[in-house]
């Protein structure tokens, strides 16, 4: 089972790195998932992730302070919104469009309600 967590952790970490390069792919959620997966796989993998530059730049502060800077919060929200908009415009299904609208509203509600801004 540890190998599965380790493999999924590297996959999630890779998506997080791609998200640093491509603003339409959110970095923070993938790095959070990688943190969970690496911590379940091994201590060595967990330490490796937490010492990586990507983790330190994009996630360490959020994990420690349970808050984000206003700039980081807006970059994350807008980049995900743009991705959702592209998907929304490409869909024909009214049901799926309603799901995306609910996802959009829930994401903004969560970030403004639970993620503190400094």
N, C-alpha and C positions, 0 to 999 in steps of 0.2 A: 504493500500500500504506500510505503514511503516513496517508492520510485514513481508512482502515479502522481503524488503530490509534488514531487520534485519536477517532473516533466511538465505538469500543468503550471507550476510556478514559473518555470523558464518561458513557457508560452505566453503567460500573462505579462511577465516582465518584458518580453520582446514586443508585445503589443503596446505596452507603456512607452517603450523607447521610440517606437514608430509614432506614437502620439506626440512625442516631443517635436518630431520633425514635421508631421502632418497635423495642422491645427484642428482638422475635422474629427480626429480620433482622440477621445479624452484620455489623458495620461493618468490622472489620479485614481480613477476606479480600477484600472488594470494593475497599478502599483499596490493599491490596497489589497486586491485579490492575491497578488504575488506574495505580499507580506504574510497573509494568512496561510497560503499554501507552503511557502518555505518554512514557516515556523512549525508546521505539522510534519514536514519531511525530515529536517535535521537541524541541529544547532548550527552546524557549519554553514549550511545554505542560508539560514536566517541571518547570521552574522555577515555573510558575504553581501546579501541584499542591503542590509542596513548600513553598510559601509560604502555602498556604491554612490557615485556622484548623482545619478538620476534620482535615487531615493532621497538623498540629502537635499537636493534642490527642490524637488516637487512634493515630497510627502512627509519628511521628518518633522517639519514645523507643525503641520496639521495634526500629526499623531501626538506630538508632545503638548501642544497648546489647545488642541480641539477647536482651532479657529484658523481662518485664512485671511490674507490681506484682501482688501477690496479689489485690487487689481487682479489677483489670481482668481478670485471668485468670479468676477465678470468675464475673464478670459475663458474659464471653464464653462460657464453658463452659455456664453455666446457661441463658442465653438460647437458645443453639443446642439444648441438650437439650430445652427446652420445645417448640421448633419440631419437633424430631424426634419427640417424644412425640405431638404432635397428628397428625402424619403417620402414625405407627405405629398409633395408635388408629383412624384412618380407613381403614386398609388391610384388605383381606380376604385378600390373598395371603400365605401363609406364607413363600414365597421372598423377597418384598420385605421382610417383617418381619425375617427373618434378616439380610438385607443392611443394614437400618437398625441392627440390634443390633451388627453388625460395625463399621459406621461410627461408632457411639457409642463402642464400646470403643477403636477405633483413634484417634479424636480425643482421648480422655482419655489414652491411652498416650502419644501424641505430645506433648501439652501438658505432661504431668508428666515425660517423659523428655528432651525437647529444648528446651523453652521455659523458660529460667531464670526464677526468681522472685527479686525483691529486696524 
